[in-house]
Amino acid sequence: MTAPEPTRSQPMTVTEQAETPAGGSHEDTPLLDLLSGFIIELRQAGLPVSLTENLDAMEAVTHIPIEDRDAFKYALGATLVKNHSHWRAFEVVFEVYFSMRGDEYTLDEVVEGEGPEGEPGPPGEGSPQGGGGAMSGLTPEQLAEMLMKALMNGDQAMLRALARQAVMRYAGMEPGRPVGGTYYLYRTLRNLDLDGVLEGLMDAAREEAPEDLTPLEERLERDEFSDRIEQLKQEIEAEIRRRLVADRGVEAMARTLRKPLPEDVDFMHASREEMADLKKAIHPLTRKLAVRLVRKRRHGRKGSLDFRNTIRHSLSYGGVPAEPKFRFPRPAKPEIMVVADISGSVAAFARFTLHLVYAISGQFSKVRSFVFIDGLDEVTRFFEGVEDIGEAVHRVNTEADVVWVDGHSDYGHAFGVFWERFGRDVGPKTTVMILGDARNNYHASQSWLLKEMQHKARKVYWLNPEPRAYWDTGDSIVGEYSTHCEGTFEVRNLRQLEAFVEKLV
Amino acid sequence: MGFRFEDVDGVRRSLADANYLADDGIAGIVYLADRLGKPILVEGPAGTGKTQLAQSVAEITDARLIRLQCYEGLDESKALYEWNYKKQLLRIQASGDDSGWSEIEDDLFSEEFLLTRPLLEAIRAEDRVLLLVDEVDRLEVETEALLLEILSEYQVSIPELGTVAATQVPLVFLTSNATRELSEALKRRCLYLYIDYPDLEREREIVLAKVPGVDANLADQVARIVRSIRQLDLKKSPSVSETLDWARTLVLLGINKVDAQSATDTVNILLKYRTDIDKAVKEFADRPDDLVDDGT
């Protein structure tokens, strides 16, 4: 942690520059303090912000009118965030540090402390009832009706005001209460019943239409309304966050909101959204793998001297062999065999694994894949010529014959089946990748099979989705197996997977 | 040195005049690139107008566009400069025996024998230029290093000649389809701009601006259908350029209102994979009532 040190000294030089163009100098120093705190928080969240980028950001904000919050955000984003998958993390931290903070967000006197002039958001330009202040007198039914109307018309300003009102009314936020934002969000959303609202909107749209909606139109309407409701949810979330920041202070809030970056998300505990992001990230990774292997083949050590060709070319130099010619190296195409555990203990990882296998098989010509629990089956055919990965995964899960006795992992037996049925296909060109946690349920390890495999194959790698600290505890016998592998890797997140790909070549 | 742009809003307005509809982020970052004298790295899915942005900015700044298309195997001699060795050989032969070798040697590595390639050309240009390095992600990691000196110092070092520094700081755009992670060194030197698929309103405006003869109703419908399609789990989501192609097709066919039938007939313009098309067609035809029943 040496990096934050220069950050602290930096504001001095920038302050001088800042005063000249902007003129609003009395505010600069707190802003720059805030900025350096902001950048430290970004680093804490895992974003790789270098010193140069830090300086760039400081300079960039001097060119931007400070009151323009959007421009400010983009200026920081463009200089500090160089990877789109980090954008969400950046947004959260940005909101915590630079969201509008003021008296109107303190939790104690929410209702009274609010007048039309204290309204920081858009004042009542789109709202017939005139701002949030007037809303506190409404009954829940009236509020619901207004919400419906605002969603129907896509009235942004009104939605924002309603989101505030909903949070004040339903979230039940109390100062200093140590609960996370999700709890308040849940409470607010439960009271709003947005699913019901969506149906209501659809009904209204149907009534309004002159004739019956075609399926297509209906679908479009639905997408439109879901989109607006999604916006409302984000508004509510932001509102809750703002209030929490006001209550707890910036640093504490940023800490609670810290989430792992996409490349650090643990495969085993990924939520559904995180999983979707991961799937998207796999494809470039396998491409990289393919590119690296291919390049190795192309740029590899030159082949032996091609005598004939050298003599032929020497003729143009009067018989002097000035330009030696070499044969092109023709290394074999890599053959990959993926053997994956798909038992319950690694279920989440297994799903991810299958996607990985699918992506790999798209990049290499000779990929064979096998899955096992206590039995083992080849699943290459499911991935061949299939465009829809979801379907392939489904077929693997339903059709592959992987249960031998009880459906609990038995690595020893699975390797036995593999060796018996497919062992003859393992040759000196084959790279075997085994994916699993090596939790063998105290069955016989049969690790001699792996030793045999290592003898015949080019390389044997083991990828383990468990944290290294858990290896060889309980029924995990990864240590015993790994003595017969070229490499055993902990692969719990994309970063580690990428590191593995790098090492592979 | 004067700046090219007055303020963010000015950038957006002139881009709009050049028929490029920028959102706040895009305009803001172009403005910053001008102010800070930094290159912009533009990333995003294919067909969202990354290259078009560079072209439009060249147009509004009245600059000559110098384009370097990257590909695997691109090297120094094609990106930076090369010595014109044929001419050098001729020079040696032509001199005969009368002049001294040292004189020839000095002469051989002078600018006369230098073939400029896009990067050097952008540096040496006297007039206003805009350098576009297209699809940087196709370069190998090692070759990326070629760009580093130009991007940070706006100069090129040629061992025999010395350093050629830019007379003016050109705007530089790099585009990438994010097929691989670019090196930290490259990213650090650039401002980063991610251009995603546009939101509904912006897409509608783009269709209106770019497709002659389209009416507001149709544009709205097109934008909404495309948004719905992008929500499906597809191999390749329709890009903006494909949206425009589709809208043009609809106009040509004289369709004013898209229904399930006409959408199904023309969807192959939006989507290029068999499975994607099947999926979309199924979505068009499905009765959403089933969904309602499921939901309640």
Boltz contact constraints between the chains, C-beta under 6 A:
constraints:
  - contact:
      token1: [A, 50]
      token2: [B, 188]
      max_distance: 6.0
  - contact:
      token1: [A, 52]
      token2: [B, 188]
      max_distance: 6.0
  - contact:
      token1: [A, 60]
      token2: [B, 32]
      max_distance: 6.0
  - contact:
      token1: [A, 63]
      token2: [B, 35]
      max_distance: 6.0
  - contact:
      token1: [A, 70]
      token2: [B, 24]
      max_distance: 6.0
  - contact:
      token1: [A, 71]
      token2: [B, 8]
      max_distance: 6.0
  - contact:
      token1: [A, 71]
      token2: [B, 28]
      max_distance: 6.0
  - contact:
      token1: [A, 74]
      token2: [B, 25]
      max_distance: 6.0
  - contact:
      token1: [A, 74]
      token2: [B, 28]
      max_distance: 6.0
  - contact:
      token1: [A, 75]
      token2: [B, 32]
      max_distance: 6.0
  - contact:
      token1: [A, 78]
      token2: [B, 29]
      max_distance: 6.0
  - contact:
      token1: [A, 78]
      token2: [B, 191]
      max_distance: 6.0
  - contact:
      token1: [A, 78]
      token2: [B, 192]
      max_distance: 6.0
  - contact:
      token1: [A, 82]
      token2: [B, 187]
      max_distance: 6.0
  - contact:
      token1: [A, 82]
      token2: [B, 192]
      max_distance: 6.0
  - contact:
      token1: [A, 84]
      token2: [B, 194]
      max_distance: 6.0
  - contact:
      token1: [A, 214]
      token2: [B, 259]
      max_distance: 6.0
  - contact:
      token1: [A, 215]
      token2: [B, 287]
      max_distance: 6.0
  - contact:
      token1: [A, 215]
      token2: [B, 288]
      max_distance: 6.0
  - contact:
      token1: [A, 216]
      token2: [B, 260]
      max_distance: 6.0
  - contact:
      token1: [A, 216]
      token2: [B, 284]
      max_distance: 6.0
  - contact:
      token1: [A, 218]
      token2: [B, 288]
      max_distance: 6.0
  - contact:
      token1: [A, 219]
      token2: [B, 288]
      max_distance: 6.0
  - contact:
      token1: [A, 220]
      token2: [B, 224]
      max_distance: 6.0
  - contact:
      token1: [A, 223]
      token2: [B, 228]
      max_distance: 6.0
  - contact:
      token1: [A, 284]
      token2: [B, 179]
      max_distance: 6.0
  - contact:
      token1: [A, 284]
      token2: [B, 180]
      max_distance: 6.0
  - contact:
      token1: [A, 287]
      token2: [B, 179]
      max_distance: 6.0
  - contact:
      token1: [A, 288]
      token2: [B, 180]
      max_distance: 6.0
  - contact:
      token1: [A, 387]
      token2: [B, 275]
      max_distance: 6.0
  - contact:
      token1: [A, 388]
      token2: [B, 275]
      max_distance: 6.0
